[in-house]
Amino acid sequence: MSDRGRHWLRQELPLWQQEGLIDANQAEALARRYRLDELGEGGFWRHLISAAGAILIGLGVILLFAYNWEAMGKYWKLTVIFLALLLAHGGGLLLLERNRLLSEGLFAIGSMLMGAGIFLVGQIYHLQSHYPDALLLWSLGVLVLAWALPSRIQAWMALILILVWHFSELIDFNLPNEWVLLPLGLLLPLIWRLDSPLLARFYSTTLLVSVAGILVIRENEAALSILLSVALVLVALPSLAEALGRQDRRELAEALAAPALAALVLFLLSVSIREIGHDLLKLGADGGFDNPLFWISLVLSQGVLLLLLLWRRGLEPSLWLAEVVLLLVILPQLLVALSPGSDSGWIWAGQSLLVNLLTLGLSLWMMISGAREVKRRRLVWGALLFAVLVVLRYLDLFDSLVARGLVFLLAGIGLFALSHWYRRNRREAEA
């Protein structure tokens, strides 16, 4: 449940007790299940504003140090750095129980000063090193603090710093930096504990982008298959939460899965573009199966699916979609690898056709099920996916104006009929 929903529930529980809808034991059980006692004063957005103010204060202090830096001796510099850190973190610790909002702000200032201190100490002693290492050290320090408190603001800062460190290695030094998966892996249990859907979405997006960055640097390493395996595991998280009896984490798991689902749909649309699809589908087809990361990700994703099949005797549509997309990428690559030197044009053509049919089927399922089950968001996104697919096929399949006109006419009639069906079903459901 989101913070807004938990605030609403905390306000409603006393009213429900007064009206006799629930007794005191039931109210206590609900409060314990949704951890209403953990709601901080002011909620997430007040903490975010406080953290933003703290970061600005930290930047101001750092700039004041920088202005007077040359005039200060080495020991004065070290004293100022460590005294500022001690004051910020010590103040945050003293106020932790009395004023969580102010405490978070002081810890955020301390985290900013930690980064400044790392770079300034390096400057004092003229340390010539790989500068992303300082970013890594900074991010690990913030990550430890995020676990120790625990704190959403520190988790946000750690995640952003890990991302900056990772792309510093990728862009400035052209290094794949697989080690980024270690701090990202350490962050996942913390995000699960903090139960912040917004943070979970950002984490999932960061994980996918980081893996994509690694695989772009490591060309021809079964890149697309690895990325799709990671996406499949993320999509499986809601089903895993339900299978483990953690219904209270269902919303968080769905937030982690949402970017992965978006990535799958974006992949399908990208493949629908002829100029992009051919190169994208063949990405990593040559020489990628000797990459251990490919087999690790594949075994992990298929193991998750097997466990869910054993526990639940079935998979959700989103999981079936992720699995079919993964197989449509891996199987043709295996066929090409097993038959070197033969004409593989028909394999890639068949793969492209199947992916296009899958995209069309997905859009039709989303629209029809959305209209039948009165799920507006699913209907709208399915209609948008269908419209984009129609436009793409209009550009590369139909040359005749008559054929193009008929395609648009039929598509428009179908969307109009679905809209009418949705409105009728909604009226019936409301009645």
Beta strands, then each sheet from edge to edge (+ up, - down):
end
